[in-house]
Amino acid sequence: MPNPPPNRLVALHPAPLETVAIPAALDGRAGTNRATGGHAQIAAANDLEAIRAWLARFADKPATFDSYRKEAERLLLWSLVELGKPLSSLTHEDCLRYQRFVADPQPAATWIANAGAGGGRKHPRDDARWRPFHGPLSPASLRQAMVILNVLFSWLVQAGYLAGNPLALSRQRTPKAAPRITRYLEPGLWQEVKDFIASMPQETTRDRAHYHRVRWLFTLLYLGGLRIAEAGGNTMGQFFVRRDADRTMRWWLTVHGKGDRERLVPATRELMTELSRYRQHLGMTALPSPNETTPLVLPIGSTAGSTAEPGRTKTEGPSQRPLTRAALHTIVKDVFAGAAGRLRERGEAFAARADLLGQASAHWLRHSAGSHMADNQVDLRLVRDNLGHASLTTTSLYLHVDDDRRHHETDEKHRINW
C-alpha cells in the first residue's frame, strides 16, 4: 500500500462542517491560493470561516443551503483527508482528481453511508454513521456538483479571499444534448404506481392516514406539477377561487417556488376533489379558508383540533410544521420501491420496468406531468406556465383570458383518474 502524503490526516474521519476539527496547519490561513494584497471583502481568516460566509447568503433558502453545503463540505473533507492540504491550496489538477474520486469514493467505509449494505441510506448529521456520500455520483450529479463548486470558488475570488478559481480552466462549453426528458414514467408505468397506491392497506387508523396522505401527495405532485420543496413549503391557504369571463368558478393554487418566483397552478376539479377528501379525512372542512396556514401535506396524527392556537378556528386547520423535503422524498421513494417490488413478483419479463421504477424520485412525477400534458396535446406554452419554467411578469396578471384557457385545457386533458 503506498505511503500517504506527508500531511495526510490519517486519523481524521470525515465529519460535518459543524463539528469537523481542522489542524491549524491545514485550516487555510497559509493556503497557496490565498489572495495577497488588496482588501478582503469578508472577515474569514480560514477556509471553514470562508465557506460559512458563503453559505450564509443562502440561509433563508433551505433547499439551496443544504445542496450548497453538501458540495462544499465534500470537497473540503476530501482535500483534508485525501490530499492533506487546505481547500485554499487546491490546484486545477486537484479538482480534476476530485472529479474522478466522486465517481467512486474510496475507501467506501470512510466516505459512503451504509457502505456495507450498498449505500444509499441517509443518517442525521450528528449520527456517528454519517458520511459525506451515499454512493458514487452519477454524471448529472457530478456536473451539478462542479457548477456549485465553481460558484463557491468564484465568490471567494470576488470576496478577495482566493487569488484564483482552480475550476475556471475546466469551464468549457460542451455540445448541448438533445432536449429530451428521460426521467419520467410512461403511462403504463404510471398506472402501476397508481394501482400500488390503491392497494395500500387501510386496516388500522395509521394505515388509513398513510394511504390518504400518499394519495394526496402524489395527486399534488402530478396534477400540480410541483417540486418536492414546493409541496413542503406552501400552504392550503394559497388555494383561491375566482370567476372567469363566463362566471365559472375556477380554483387556483399560488405556488412560491424556485428562485423566489411565484406562479399560478390550475387547481383542477380532480385536484380539488382530492384536497377535500384529504382534508375531510383529517376532520377539517372540505375547502381551505383564505390565508389558512395549514401545510399542504401534514404529519400523520394531525387533526383539525390537535394543535389549536388562540384565535384560530377549527376550519382554519391544524397549526403544524410542514414535513421536511427529506420526509416527503422518503414517502415517494417508498411508494416507487413498493410498486417496483410488485412488478418483480410477476417474473423476469418485468425486471427492467421494475428497475426503472426503482430509480424514480419525486421529480420524475413533475417530468411525468409535463410529458403527459404534452402527449395529450396541452399547448406547450400552457405546460410551461403550469410548471413555472418561465417567470411570471406583471402583465400576465391581466391576461385572464389566457389563464382561463390554460385552466380549461389542464382540467380537461391532464387527469389522474384514480
N, C-alpha and C positions, 0 to 999 in steps of 0.2 A: 504494500500500500504506500503510495507516495507521501512524503512528508508534507504537512500543511504549511501554508505561507507563514513566515516568521511571526506576524502579528495576529494570526487567526485565533479567534476566541473559541478554542476547542470546547471549553467548559460552558460556554453560553448557549442556551437554547432559545429559539425564537419566542418572544413574549410580546403581548400587545403594547402599543405605544404608551399606554397609561402606566405600565409597570416595568418596562424594559430599563435595565441599568447599563449604561454605556460607560466604559472606562474613559477617563479624561483624555488618554492618548488617541482615542478614536471618536471623540464627540464632534469633530469637525472644526474646532477652533483654529487648527492649523492646516485645514484642508488645502490641497494643492490647487483647487479650483476656486478658492475664496477670492472675492473681489478685493483689490488693493487700491487705495486712493479713493477719491470721491466721497460722497456722503451716503451712507446706507439709509434706506427708507423704512427699515424695520429694526427693532431693538434686539433681534435674536443674536445671541452670542455663539450658538452651536446649531448643529443640524436639526436636532429634535425641536428646539425652540423655533427654528425657521419653518419646519413642517407644520407645527401648531399654528404659527401665524398665518400660513397659507390656508389651513383648514378652517380657521376662524371665520373666514369670509363666507363659508357655506353652513354656518351653524343653524341658520333658520330654514335650511333645506335638508331634512334628514336623509332622504334617499341619496342626494348628491354627496352629502358629507360622508355617509357610510361607504359609498363607492370610491370616493377620492382617498379617504383614509386607508382603505384596504390596499390600494395600489402603492401609495407612498410607504406604508408600513412594510409591505412585502419587499420592496426594493431596499429600504433601509436595513432590514434584518438580514437580507441576503448579502448586502455589502459588508456588514459587520461580521457575520458568521462564516461566510464562504470565502470572502476576499481578505478579511481582516483590515479593512480600510474604511474611512468615513464616507458618507454619501457625497460630501463636498470634494472628494478626491476622485470620483468616478470619471473615467475617460470614455470616449466613444467606443473603444474596443470592449470595455467592461459592459457597456449597455448591450452590445451585440451578444456577449457571453450570457448576460441575464436573459435575453430573449430565448436562447437555447435552453437555459435552465428551467424556465417556467413551462416549457413544453413537456418536461419530465422532471419534476422536482425530486431530487435525490440527495441524501437518503430519505426515503418516504416516511420513515418513523419520525424523523426530525421535522419534516415540513408539511406532511399531509395528515389532516384529522382522520382518525379512524382508519389509518392506512392498512392495518391488518385485516380489515373487513371490506376492503375495496374502496375505502374513502367515501366521500360524499356527505357524511353526517356533520352537521354544524354543532359546535359546543359554545356555551356562553364565554365571553371574553375573560371572565375570572375563573374559568374552569381549567384545571391542570392539563386537560386533554386538548385544549385549544391549540390549533395550528394555523399558520397563515393561509394554507391552501386546502382545498377539498378534492384535489385531483389535478392532473395536467390541464393546462389551459388550451382551449380549442383555438384554431386560427383566428376566429372572430373575437374571442375574448382577449387574445394576445394583442390584436390591433387596437382594441379599446383600451387596454392597459397602457400601451405606448402613447396613445393620444392623451390620456390623463397625465402620464409622467412628463410628457412634453409640456403640458400646461403648467405643471409644477416647476420644472426647470426654467421655463420662460419667465414665469413670475418671479422666481428667485433672482434671475439675472436683472429683471426690471427693478426689483427692490434693492439692488446693489449688494446682494449677499453673495452671489456667484459671479465669476468672471465670464463664464460662457455656458452654453447649453450643450451638453455632450450628446444629446439626441438630435440636434439640429442637422447634423450631417446625414441622418437617416431619413429625413423627411423628403422623400422623392415621390413625385406623383406616379401612381400606378394606373394602368388602364382600368376604367370602370367596368365592373361586371354587368352583365345584362340585368336590367331591373326586373328581377323575378323573385317573388316571395316563395320560399320553400318550407318555412316553418309554420305550417298551418294544417288543419285537419280537413281532408276532403269529406264531402257529405256522408259517405258511408262510415268513416271512422268517427265522425262527429255523432252519428246516430248510436254507435257503440257506447260512447260516453254517456249520452242521454239515457240509454237503456240501463246502463250500470247504475246511474243515479236513481232511476225509477225503481230499481230492485233493492235499494239500500234498506236495511232493517228498520222497522218502526215499532218494535215491540215495547221498548221502555221509553220513559219520558226523555231520557238523554238521546236515545236513538232518534226519536221524532224531532227533537230540537236540532240534532246534527243534520238530519235529512232536509228539513226546511231551510236551514242556513245554507247548505250546499246548493240546493236547488235555486235559491235566490242569488247566491254569489255567482253561479255560472250564468244565470239569466242576465245579471247586471253586466258581467264582463263581456258576454256575447252580444246581447241586444244593444247595450250601450257602447260597446267597443272601448271600454275603459281600461286604462293601465292599472296594474295591481296597486300602485301607490295612490291612484285616484280613487279606487274603491275603498281604501282605508282612510283617505284624507278629506273626504267630502261628507255632507250630512243629508238627512232626509228632508230637512227644511229647505234644501236647494231645489226641490221639485216645485214647480209652479204651473198654473193654468192660465191660458189666455184664449180669447176668441179670435178666429180668423175672419177674413172678409165675408165669409158666408155665415158668420155667427156660430161656427162649430167650435166647441171647446176642445182645446188640444193641450196636453201636458208636456212639459219640458223639464229637463234637468240641467241646471247650470253647473258646469264642471270646472273647478280650478285645477289646472293641470300642469304639465311640464313647462318649465321656463316661466312660471307665474302667469301663464296665459289662461284665458277664460274662453269657454266655448259652450254653445247650447246643443245639447243632445236630445233628439226627439224621444220623448217617453211614450212609446207606442202602447196600444191597448194591451198587448201581451205583457209588456214590462209593468204597466200599472196594475194589471191583474195579479201578477206575481208579487209585486210590492205589497198589495193589500193582503194577499194570502200570508206572506211572511209576517206582516205587522199583526194581523189578527191571531196568528199562532202565538205571538208574544203577548197577547192580551191588550194590544193597542188599537186605536181607531184605524179604520181601513186606509184612510188617506192622511198624509202628514199635514201639519199646520205650518203656516209661513214662519220662517226663521227657526223652526224646530232644530234642536242641536243633536238629535239622535244620530249616531254614526250610521252609515249605510249598511254596515254589517256589524252585528253585535256578538259579544262573547256568549257562550252557552250559559244559561242561568239568568239572563237578563229578562226582566218583565216590566210591564208598564209602571208598576208601583214599587219596584225593588229598591231604587235609589232616589226616591223623590227628594227634590230640593225645595227650600222655601220659595213660594211664589210660582212654582211650576204645577201645572195641572196634569191630570192623568193623560189627557190627549196629547200632551207635548212629548210623551215617550220618556224612556229612561235616560238618566244622565250617566253616560258611560264613556270611558275612554275607548277609542276605536281599536280594533285588532291591529297589530303591527303588520307591516308588509311581509315580514318573515312568516307570521302565523297564517296570513291569507295564502301565501305561496305554498306553505305546507299542506293546507287543506286541498288546494288544487292539485298538487303533485300526488297526494294520496289517492284522489279520485282517478287520476290518469293511471296510476300504478294498479289500482283495483280493476279498472276496465281492461288494462293490458293483461292482467292475470286471467281474467275470464276468457279473453281471446286465446291465450296459450292453452287453456284447457280443451280447446276444440281440436288441437292437433298441430302438427308441424307446418301444415299449409298456412296457418295463421301467425306463425312465429315472426315473420318480417313486419307484419302490420302491428303486432304487439310490441315489437322493439321500437318502432316509430312512435307509438303512443307512449311508451315508457320514457321517451326523450322530451315529451311535450311539457310545456310550462304555461303559466298564466298568460304570457304574452302571445302564445300560439292562439289563444281564443280571440285576441284582438286582431291578429293577422287573419284568422278564420272568418271573423265578422266582415272584414274588408273584402276578402276574396269571395265570400258567398254573396255579398251585396253586389259586387261587380259581376259575378256569374249570373245573377238574377236580373241583370241589366238596370240596376240603380245607376243613375247618372254619376259618373266618376267625380264630378265636381261636388255632388252631394255627399258621396262617400268621403271625400277629402274633408269636408266641413264636419261631418259626423265624427270622424276620428281625430279632428283637430290637427291635421297635418299643415295647415296654414293658419297664421294668427288672425284673429278677428280684428276688424277695423271699425272705427266709429260709424262709417257709412252702413255697415252690414246691419246695424241696429234698426235701420229704417227699411230694410229690404224684406218686409213682412211677406210679400207675395212669394219670394224665393224660399223663405223659411217655411211657409205653409206647404209649398210643393215638396220640399225636402221631407217634411213630416209625413205627408201623404204617401210618398213613394217608399219611405223607410217603413212605414206602418204596413203597407200592402205587400211589400216584396222582401222584407227582412224579418223572418219569423223563427221562433224557437220550436214550436209545435211539440210541446211535451206530450 
